[in-house]
């Protein structure tokens, strides 16, 4: 059965994504021009470099404007009463204030802390890239076998992976020393002979924080990063190649294979339908739907969605390395603190939300298997907090209360994060979009076979067209 990591990360499942420029229903215009000073327009495909004074919020002006517009919309609908937010579902944990990003931006501008990094938005595509970095997060020296085997596979044993993976980085996020065990010592020894290194954020003075795997201090050498937890699930070379090629054509989006929907409430469904009708299309991923303090999202953990997903889980996801600078920018300090304080530790939702804001688009989804789908069905297992190894079988009729608590906490995170920005993206387009295998808002089959991915050839080699 499919295993969702420990409850601490699993409950991370919850994320949502928010928007960046324009008004509701207006397609996102990349911020390359309106976030810059009066400088010449960059050439097509060029990155956007922000060189404004440290107190300036120019990189985030479109985000601020959008939150202001949604706040005004909620006010016009008489849905801005913050007191109606029900915190009883989460009365012992962290909360984010509705439209709190506006105050965070104001506070940053009035009293900006020092930040040693220069943030640069990625371009829409990175067609010339040929390799990526793999970042694993690990913490327990007693459970390293899967991680050790996968590193050897990627860097030494599998010819396909060896051509794709430039470097592997393990972010050691545990209190215990990695070299406490024989296998831990063997893992450290790999750093002497392979393009592999271990980062120790706790030794560098950072707290035990899931966001450590996204810190710019890692100094990633490639533009693309693939993320994994130490226990996977790990994907085949063919599936990974499909995901990487999709990222190259959509480099400013978050790319994932395990994607989640946040189900809208009735008011939002009506708004989304109206926006879809106005757009002239039934599937678009670059507009956003308002989320007022009175609206309630529900985290949908019943499926991994191809279409309509608002977030992706970290394992198997691709992200442009330029986003690391933004994810640790001081303007998002309140959200990072929220990640540490909430029992779900929702780094996944946080990353999806911020990246969606900055890119102005929903995530993209790739097929996590490229085969005849002969694998046995996977059940979902919910891991407990921290380093607990025992799991809850979601296909078992028991454990109802734990399942319901997990779902409520994930929905709580979704609403808190989305209210902080005031909007949610319109959802992903599946890997089968505009192919014969798109059946409504589903891919049939759910997992692609060789020759099915529209950005790959019949033999599963990348097409020369990019983007």
N, C-alpha and C positions, 0 to 999 in steps of 0.2 A: 504493500500500500504506500501511496505517496506520503512522504513525511514532511510536514511543515516544521521547521526548526523549533527550538525551544519557545515556550509561550512568550518569552520576552521579545523574540524576534518575530514570532508568528503572529502575535497580536499586533505586530507592526503592520500586518497585512493591510491595514486600513486606508490607505491614502486617498487623497483626492488631488485634483489639480486645478489650478486656478488660472486666471487669464492675464493677459498683458495689455495691449493697446486697444484704442478705439472704444466705441460704445456698444451696448448690447445689440447683437444682430449684425454688426458691421464686421467684416472680415479683418483679421489682424494685419496690420501693416508693419513689417519688421522695423524695429526701432533704429535702424542704421543711421537714419538722418535726423529724426526728431529728438534723439537723445544726445546728439552731438552739438558742439558749438558751431558757429558759422564756418565750417570747414568744407572743403570740396567733398562731393560724394565719393565714397570708396568704390573701387572697381568691382564688378560682379564677382561674388564668391569671397570677397575679402572679409576678414574679421573686423569687428568694430571695437576699437580701443578707447576706453574712457580715460581721459587725462584731465578731468576737471578737478578743482580744488577739493581737498579732503572733506570739507563741509557740504559740498554740493550733493544733491540727490539726483543729478541728471541721469545716471544709468537707470534710475527707477521712476522717472517722471511719468512714463506711460502707465506704470503700475499704480502710481498714486492717483493719476487722473481717472483710471478705470474704477478704483475703489470709491473715489468721490462720486462718480456717476452712478454706481450701484447704490451707494448710500442715499443719494438723492432719489433714486427710483424707489427704494424701499420706503422712504419717507412719503413720497407721493402716493404710495399704496397704503399708507398708514400701517406699515409693518416694521417700524423701526423701534418698537418698544423693547429695549434690551432686557427689561425685567421679566419678560415672558420666557426667556431661555431657561429651560428646566435643567438645573444642575443636580437634581436629586438622584439622577442615574449615575452620577459620578461625584458624589458629595464628599469624597475623601481624597480626591486627586486633583490634578492640574486642570486649568481652564485657560483658554485664550479669549480675549474680549472681542465681540463683534466689531468689525472694521478696525481692529487694533493696529493693523499695518499703517494706517494713516498717522496715528500718534507715534508709532515707532519711527516713521520717516521724519516727523517733525522733531522728535527728540534727537535723532541722529544729526539733523541739520543744525540744531542749536548747540549741540555739545558733542562733536564727532570725536570718537576715540581714534588713536593711531591704528593704522592697519598697514602692514608691510607689503601687501600684494597689490598689483595692478590688474584689475579684472577686465577681461576681454570676451565679448560674446562670440560664440562660434558662428561660422557661416552656415548656410542651409545644407551644403554638401561638402564632402571631403573625398572627392573621387580618386585622388592620387594616393591615398593611404593604402598601405599593404599589410600593416601589422598593428597589433593592439597589446595593451598591458592587461594582465589578469590580477585583480586584487581579491584575495581571500581574507575574511575576518575569522580569527580563531582565538580561543581563550582557555581551552582545557587540554593539558598535556596528556590526559588519559584517553583522548579520542582524536587521534591524529592519523589513523590508518587510511581513511578515505582521502584525506587531504594529501598525505604523502604520495599515495598512489596516483592521484590526479596530477600532481606537479610533475612526477616522473613521466606520466603519459604525455603531458603537454610539451615538456622541454627535452625529452630524451627518446621516448619510445614510439610516438606516433608521428609519422612523416608530415601528415597534413597539419597537425597542430604546431609542429616545429617551425613550419613556414609562416604561420600566422602570429604566433605569440612571441613578442620581443622580450618580454620580461614578466616574471611573476613576483608579486609583492604580497607577503602575509602581514597583516596588521594584527599584532599580538595584543589582544585587549583583555588579558587575564591577569589576575593578581599572582598566580603561581608562575614559576619559571618554566619556560618551554623545555629546558634541558633537565627537568626533574625525571623524565622517563627516557628509556633507551631510544624509543622512536623519536622523541623530541630532540635528542642529541643527533640522531641521524638526519633529521630535518635541517638542523643548523649546519651540518656538514655539507649539505647540498649547496649552500650559499658559496662554497669555495670553488665549485666546479661548474655551476650552471648560472644562467642569467636570472638569478633569484636572490631576493633579499628579504629580511624581516625587519619591520618597523615596530618600535616599542613606545607607543605614545604615553603609557603610564610612567615609564622611566624618564620621559621628557617633561613630566609635570602635568600631563593632561589627565582628567578624571576618566573613569571607566564609562565610556560613552560610545554608543553605536555610530555616532557621527564622525568618529575618528577615522573611519575608512574613507571619508570624503575630504580630508584636510589637505590644503595645498602644500603643506610641509612635506608631503610624500614625494614631491618633485617628479611627477610622472613624465616620462620621456616621449610618450606617444599621444596622439590626439584622441584616440579611442581607448576607453577602459571597459573591460568586462568584469562584472562583480559576481562573486560567489560567497556563500557561507561555507564553513569548513566541512559540512556534511552534505553539500549539494542541495538538490539533485544536479548532477553534471550532465551536460548534453554532448552528443556525438560531434565529430568534426563536421559532418555535413550540415547538421542543424546550426552549429556555431557559425559556419561559413555563410549560411543564409541570413543569420542575424547580423553579422558584420557587414555584409553587402547592403542590407537594408539600412543600416546606420550610415554607411558612406553616402547614401542618397538622401538621407534625412538627418544630417549630423547635428542639427540644433534641437532635435527632439530626443526624448528619452525612449529607448527601444527595449522592449521586454517580451518574454515568452509566457510569463504568468501574470496576467492582467486582471484587474478587478473593476467591477462596476460599483458606483454609488447610486442607488436607486433614488430618483427624484420624488418629491411629494407631488400632490395633484396640481398645485399652482404652477410649479416648475415644469411639469409635463406639458401643460397648456402653453406656457411661454416657449418651450423648446419646439413644439409643433408649429407654432406661429413663425418662429425664426426659420425653421426648415422650409416651410412653405414660401416664405419671403426670399429664401436663398435660391429656390428653384431646384434644389437637390434633396434627396432623402438621406444622404450620408456625407456629411462634411465634418471636419475635425478642427476647424479654426474659428469657431465662434463660441461665446460663453453665455451662461445662464445665470441670472441673479440668484443670490442666496441671502435672504433676509433673516433677521434673528428669529422669526417665527417659523421658518421653513425647517423641515426635518428630512435629512438624508438617511438612508438605510444601507449599511455596508453589506453587499451581496457576496457571501462566501460560498454560494452554491455552485459556482462555475468559474472557470477561467475564461474570460470573455475574449473573443476576437474583435467584435464590433461593440462600440459604446463603452469601452473601458476608460475610466478616469485616472487610473494609477497602475503602476506595475510593481511587483515585488522585486527585491534586489537580485536574487539568484538568477544568473543568466542574463541580466540586463546590461545594456551598453549605454555609456554616457560620455559626452565630450569632456576631456580633461579641463577645458576652460571653465566649466561650471564649478569646479572645486573652489575657486576663488570666491565666487558668489555665495556658495553654500555656507561659508564661514565669514561672510561679510558682517560687520558690526550691526548693520540695519536689521539682520535676522537673529540677533541675540535672544530676543524674547521667545522665538520659536524653538531655538536650540535648547533653551532652558526647559521649555515645555516637554521636549523629547526626553530629557533626563528625569523629569518629575512624574510623568504619566506612567502608570503601571504597564502599559502596552509598549512603551519606549518606541514611539512611531517614527523612526528615522525614515522608513520607506515612504510614508505619507508626506513627510516634510520635504524630502527630496523631490518627489513627484510634484508637489504643490509649487515649490520655488522654481523648478525647471519649467513647468508649464507657464508660470507667470512670465518668466524671462523670454521664453521662446514664442509665446502666444499660440500654443497649439497643444492638442492632446498627445499622449504617447502613441508610438507605433508598435504593432504587435507582429512577431514572427513565430513560425511554427517550431515548437521545441522538439519535435521529432520529424525526421524525413525518412519514411519507410512505408511499409505496407500496413502499419498500425496493428501488428500482430502481438504487441506487448499486452500482457494482462492488464485489466483495469486497475487503476491506483485508487486506493481510499485516501482520505485526508486524515492526518493525525495531528493533534494539537499538542505541542510540547509545553511543559510547564515553565515557570519563571526560572531565569538564571541557568544554572548548570544541572538542572534535573534531567535525568535521562528517560524517565518513564513518560509515556505519551498517552493521549486519549484517542481512541479509535473513533473517528467521526461516523463510521458506518455501523457502529455498535448502538443498539437502541438505548443503552444506559448513558450515564453521565449527562443527562439532559440539563441539569442546573449549570454545570460548568460550560457547556456549549452555549447556553443562553447568556451567561455572564460575558463570555468571550465576544459574542456577537454584539452585545450592548456596548461594551467598551470600544469595540472597533467603530461602531456607529457614532459613539460619543466623540471619538477622535476626528472622524470625518466631519461632523458638524462643527466642531471647535475650529479646525483648520480652515474649512471653507468660509465660515463666518468671519474669520480674521481678515480675509481678503474680500469677501462679499460676492464671489462668483465661482462657478465651476465650469470646466470645459465641456464641450458637447460630446466628447467621447471619441474613442479610437476608430480607425478603419482597419479591418482585419487583413491578414496576409493575402486573402483571396479577393480583395476588392477589385471590381471590374474584370473578373475572370469568370469562366464557366462554372467555377466551383463556389461562387457566391450565390447563396440561396437566401434572399431577403437579408436579414441581419445576422446571418450565420455562414460559416464555411463548411461545406460538405464535400469531402470528409473534414473533420475538425483539424486533423494533422495532415500536412502536405505530403505528397509523394514526390519522388524525383520528377522534375519537369513541370511541376505545378506552380512554383513560385514565379510570379510575373517578372521579377528582376533577375531571374536566372535562366540559363539555357536548358534545353531538354535533357542534357547530360549533367545538369547541376553545376556547370561552370558559370561564372558571372557574365552577364551580358555586357557588351562594350558600351552600351548607352548608359550614361550617368550624368545628371540625375535622370 
